[in-house]
Amino acid sequence: MNLKKLIKEEKAQISVELIIVLAAVVAVVLVLVSQLQSTSDQGAKKIEKTAKDVFEKIDKI
């Protein structure tokens, strides 16, 4: 009986550790996605400004 209980406790321990690791991975992924969104927003703003400047120069010609 003790062996079965010990095996179940070990499986439960592995499950808890797996959940903790998965939570950490999800947190890292969310941080990376947030960083990428921020970077893409900055890039879009720079492209928009550059395009606006180019069209203004074209209008002056």
Backbone hydrogen bonds in HBPLUS format (Angstrom, degrees):
<---DONOR---> <-ACCEPTOR-->    atom                        ^
c    i                          cat <-CA-CA->   ^        H-A-AA   ^      H-
h    n   atom  resd res      DA  || num        DHA   H-A  angle D-A-AA Bond
n    s   type  num  typ     dist DA aas  dist angle  dist       angle   num
A0005-LYS N   A0001-MET O   3.09 MM   4  6.36 163.2  2.12 152.2 157.0     1
A0006-LEU N   A0002-ASN O   2.84 MM   4  6.01 157.2  1.89 148.2 154.8     2
A0007-ILE N   A0003-LEU O   2.90 MM   4  6.14 157.2  1.95 149.5 155.3     3
A0008-LYS N   A0004-LYS O   2.97 MM   4  6.22 159.6  2.01 149.9 155.2     4
A0009-GLU N   A0005-LYS O   2.92 MM   4  6.16 154.8  1.98 147.9 155.1     5
A0010-GLU N   A0006-LEU O   2.90 MM   4  6.14 152.8  1.97 147.1 154.6     6
A0011-LYS N   A0007-ILE O   2.92 MM   4  6.18 156.3  1.98 148.4 154.8     7
A0012-ALA N   A0008-LYS O   2.88 MM   4  6.09 154.8  1.94 145.3 152.8     8
A0013-GLN N   A0009-GLU O   2.84 MM   4  6.06 150.4  1.93 142.5 151.0     9
A0014-ILE N   A0010-GLU O   2.88 MM   4  6.14 156.5  1.93 148.2 154.4    10
A0015-SER N   A0011-LYS O   2.89 MM   4  6.11 155.7  1.95 146.3 153.2    11
A0016-VAL N   A0012-ALA O   2.94 MM   4  6.21 158.6  1.99 150.0 154.9    12
A0017-GLU N   A0013-GLN O   2.97 MM   4  6.19 163.2  2.00 150.0 154.7    13
A0018-LEU N   A0014-ILE O   2.83 MM   4  6.00 154.8  1.89 148.1 155.7    14
A0019-ILE N   A0015-SER O   2.90 MM   4  6.14 155.4  1.96 148.4 154.8    15
A0020-ILE N   A0016-VAL O   2.99 MM   4  6.26 156.7  2.05 148.2 154.4    16
A0021-VAL N   A0017-GLU O   2.94 MM   4  6.21 160.1  1.98 150.5 155.5    17
A0022-LEU N   A0018-LEU O   2.87 MM   4  6.06 163.1  1.90 151.2 156.2    18
A0023-ALA N   A0019-ILE O   2.88 MM   4  6.05 153.3  1.95 146.1 153.5    19
A0024-ALA N   A0020-ILE O   3.00 MM   4  6.26 154.0  2.07 145.6 152.4    20
A0025-VAL N   A0021-VAL O   2.94 MM   4  6.23 157.2  1.99 150.9 157.2    21
A0026-VAL N   A0022-LEU O   2.90 MM   4  6.12 161.4  1.94 150.2 155.1    22
A0027-ALA N   A0023-ALA O   2.95 MM   4  6.16 155.5  2.01 145.5 152.2    23
A0028-VAL N   A0024-ALA O   2.99 MM   4  6.28 158.2  2.04 149.5 154.8    24
A0029-VAL N   A0025-VAL O   2.93 MM   4  6.18 160.9  1.97 152.2 157.6    25
A0030-LEU N   A0026-VAL O   2.91 MM   4  6.14 158.4  1.95 150.5 156.3    26
A0031-VAL N   A0027-ALA O   3.03 MM   4  6.30 153.9  2.10 146.8 153.6    27
A0032-LEU N   A0028-VAL O   2.95 MM   4  6.23 161.7  1.98 152.2 157.0    28
A0033-VAL N   A0029-VAL O   2.87 MM   4  6.10 160.9  1.90 153.7 158.9    29
A0034-SER N   A0030-LEU O   2.97 MM   4  6.10 157.2  2.02 143.2 149.7    30
A0035-GLN N   A0031-VAL O   2.94 MM   4  6.20 157.6  1.99 149.3 155.3    31
A0036-LEU N   A0032-LEU O   2.89 MM   4  6.14 159.9  1.93 150.7 156.2    32
A0037-GLN N   A0033-VAL O   2.89 MM   4  6.12 155.7  1.95 150.0 156.4    33
A0038-SER N   A0034-SER O   3.00 MM   4  6.23 158.0  2.05 147.5 153.4    34
A0039-THR N   A0035-GLN O   2.91 MM   4  6.15 160.8  1.94 151.3 156.6    35
A0040-SER N   A0036-LEU O   2.85 MM   4  6.03 158.6  1.90 147.8 153.8    36
A0041-ASP N   A0037-GLN O   2.92 MM   4  6.11 152.0  2.00 145.9 153.4    37
A0042-GLN N   A0038-SER O   3.04 MM   4  6.32 159.3  2.08 148.8 154.0    38
A0043-GLY N   A0039-THR O   2.92 MM   4  6.16 159.6  1.97 149.3 155.3    39
A0044-ALA N   A0040-SER O   2.88 MM   4  6.03 156.3  1.94 145.8 152.1    40
A0045-LYS N   A0041-ASP O   3.03 MM   4  6.27 155.4  2.09 147.0 153.2    41
A0046-LYS N   A0042-GLN O   3.03 MM   4  6.33 156.7  2.08 148.9 155.1    42
A0047-ILE N   A0043-GLY O   2.94 MM   4  6.16 160.9  1.97 151.9 157.1    43
A0048-GLU N   A0044-ALA O   2.90 MM   4  6.06 158.8  1.94 146.6 152.8    44
A0049-LYS N   A0045-LYS O   2.95 MM   4  6.17 156.8  2.00 146.3 152.3    45
A0050-THR N   A0046-LYS O   2.91 MM   4  6.10 163.2  1.93 150.5 155.2    46
A0051-ALA N   A0047-ILE O   2.85 MM   4  6.03 163.4  1.88 152.7 157.3    47
A0052-LYS N   A0048-GLU O   2.94 MM   4  6.11 156.3  2.00 144.2 151.1    48
A0053-ASP N   A0049-LYS O   2.88 MM   4  6.16 159.6  1.92 151.0 156.5    49
A0054-VAL N   A0050-THR O   2.89 MM   4  6.14 158.8  1.94 151.3 157.1    50
A0055-PHE N   A0051-ALA O   2.94 MM   4  6.19 164.6  1.96 152.7 156.3    51
A0056-GLU N   A0052-LYS O   2.94 MM   4  6.17 150.0  2.04 146.5 155.1    52
A0057-LYS N   A0053-ASP O   2.99 MM   4  6.25 153.9  2.06 148.0 154.6    53
A0058-ILE N   A0054-VAL O   2.91 MM   4  6.19 153.0  1.98 148.8 157.0    54
A0059-ASP N   A0055-PHE O   2.92 MM   4  6.12 155.7  1.98 143.9 150.2    55
A0060-LYS N   A0056-GLU O   3.13 MM   4  6.39 138.3  2.31 137.9 148.4    56
A0060-LYS N   A0057-LYS O   3.18 MM   3  5.12 126.4  2.48  91.7 105.4    57
A0061-ILE N   A0058-ILE O   3.09 MM   3  5.31 143.6  2.22 103.0 113.6    58
